[in-house]
Structure formats: structure tokens, C-alpha cells
Amino acid sequence: MNSQQLIDAEKKYLVQTYARPPFVLTRGEGVYVFDADGKKYLDCAAGIAVNALGYSDPELVAAIQDAASNLLHTSNLFYTEPQVALAQALVEKSFANKVFFANTGTEAMEAALKFARKYHRKRGDANRAGFIAFRGSFHGRTMGSLALTDSEKYQAPFRPLMPGVTFADFNDLDSARAAITNETAAVVVEPVQGEGGVNPAADEFLRGLRALCNERGALLVFDEIQCGLGRTGKLWGHEWSGVTPDLMTLAKPLAGGLPIGATLVTDAVASSLHVGEHGTTFGGGPFVTSVALQVFNRIREPKFLAHVAETGNYLMERLSEINSPHVKEVRGRGLMIGVELDIDAGKVTEAGYAHGLLLIKAREKVVRFVPQLVFQKQHVDELVDKFGKILTEL
């Protein structure tokens, strides 16, 4: 099929839940992708912060080929070495004592919600079943995680959702303090909000949440599905604040483009769970965890993280230099940056295609930059040059 035939077939055979641009991507190389007509695009979306190592990375390709020659799937009825090795690596480089593997970020969040409730139930406090989330949050699209996602557009078609969720104001400790009660199982927060507009949590805010949870007996959950695993220039987004959670959810870049999710927990949380109380058929399979271990071992290297921080600082500086009346604020950490505009960000992302630029938005007026973590300064220069031209045209 040519491009138009494929686009027509997509409309005929797939549920129409996505709005896609009118071209078909066929291959990628480094930080660029190419469509069926051979047009080249600088990819500043990275599959929504997933493709940390870019496209056709030789080491990643080799890891996939090696993993494919061994076990693809066994289910969780049996032990496999790659699953244990990845869990060990995550534990040794984090606050956590145990890991639960899933397939996606939203599954990792569902596990966190269940684990939080079970933690309190085991301690004889089953009334602690509520959750605190924050304005601007995004935690997933399944019924539990959707209930914690502050979006009328996402929630409205599927109500009633899971009850017991209270929204407090992001970066407002007084609002959080008023919301947390003796029925709160956990407080759930992104150290850097992604879908909500690339809003970093103030270090003092995260420290304050930790203190409030300690004081009131609630668990603290960090959603690092988008901001974790090197994205901010540190391995974990919460490292900037110097505090640790009780649970943390991961996903997007962990396997370099293959589907995986993980919920990291302390021993106190893990000890409240028993055999059969939660599970997954595919989560933590030997193929994906084998690849994920190779990806994680590269991202966690200090030299790699230093590169992300340096390139992120350069991107922030260059974006801040753009002289456009449309730019209201540039904010973020590392290679997770949002540019707030006074115009529809969707029009900017659409205009980017003509300039060979793949962009994504966050809410209505924020263009989100979450490129591959192997982005170089010359790619930043190309991006800023094209982005500036787009704003001038608009």
C-alpha cells in the first residue's frame, strides 16, 4: 500500500482514538525518522519520552537480537534470570527494596494504588482507601489511574470512576495539608508533570509532602513514568529534592521502545502483599527485561547522565533566547522542557511537519520537548532554528 492507501485502511480498520499527521513513518536513524516518501524529521518527541537511545542504536539492536534468540515468554509461573537481574539493578540504584513488573505505565500505577490500599489493610486500617492527586496531573487511562488524572476531557466519557480521589493544588503545601486525612492511603505526584504542561515540582514541595505523609501515616508515591530514568539529568526525577518515596512507578524509556512498566516499593510495602494478590501474564517477561537491563545499564552511567544535564541546559538556554511575542515561559529540567505559548500548541506541532520537525504538545498551549537522551548540541541548534521560524510564521 502507498501512504494514502495505508491511511485510508487505518481509518477503516482501527478504532479512531488517535489524531495522526498525514504521513507514514517507515524507519529511524539516530534522532531522525523518515516517512514513506523519504522526508527526514528531527524527532523531538521520542515516542513520548520513550526512545531514550534513539533509532537503530547498534547496542540496543544487538541486545534485542540476543534476547530474541533466547526465551521470549514463560509467564510468571516460572523463574527467569533477566527478570531477577533487572530487578536487582533497579533496587541497587534506587530507594527500593522490591520491584513488581508490568507492561505499561498505567499498569504500574494501578499496581501502586492496589499496593497502597493493601499496605493499610494489613495494618488494620482498611478505612485508608483514598488518594490525593494534584491539579495538572496525568497518571494513566485505566479506571484507577484515570481517576487520579486531572483532565475533564479524559474523565468525562467514562464516569463513574474509582471513588475516593481528592485533587490538591500542585506546588501548594497548604492545599495538600488540607486534603490529606486519616482516610488517605497515598499521595501521588509527578516530580515533573508531563502531560499537565511540563511543570517541575518545587524541591520544597516534595520535601513538604514527604513530611506530611510521615506525620499523617499516608504513603508517598512518585510517578516517574515520564520524568524518571535520566530524563531530568539525574537517574530519578526526585533526586533533585533529596527525598524518597514509598513507591515509584516507571515505564516509558526503560526498555528503549519495548513495552514495560515497573512499580518499585520499600520492604514495608512489599511485605503486605502475598502470593496471588496481584499478577500479570506478560509483565517482566525474559525478552523485554533482558533488553531493559542493557538500556538501564547505559542510562545509569554518570557520564550519560551528565550528557543529558548538559544538553538539557543548552536546550533551555537556546529556547529562552527565542525572541517571539508568543513565548510566555520556558520551564523544565534536563531534556524535559515545556515552552508555554499564547497560541494553540497544536498549530505549532502541525506546522513543524513542513519544517521536518516532530513535536508534541502538553495541554493546549505548551509545546513539550522530550527528545532522545542521546540528543547532541547540533540537534538542539537545528531544533531551535526551526522552532523559531515556525513561531515567526504563525
Buried (B, 14 or more C-beta within 10 A) or exposed (E): EEBEEEBEEEEEEEEEEEEEBEBBBEEBEBBBBBBBEEEEBBBBBBBEBBBBBBBEBEEBEEBBEEBEEEBEEBEBEEEBEBBEBBBEBBBEBBBBBBBBBBBBBBBBBBBBBBBBBBBBBBEEBEEBBBBBBBBBBBBBBBEBBBBBBBBEEBBEEEEEBBEBBBBBBBBBBEBBBEBBEEBBBBBBBBBBBBBBBBBBBBBEBBBBBBBBBEEEBBBBBBBBBBBBBBBBBBBBBBBBBEBBBBBBBBBBBBBBBBBBBBBBBBEEBBEBBEEEEBEBEBBBBBBBBBBBBBBBBBBBEEEBBEBBBEBBBBBBEBBBEBEBEBBEEBBBBBBBBBBBBEBEBBEBBBBBBEBBBBBBBBBEBBBBBBBBBBBBEEBBEBBBEBBBBBBEEE
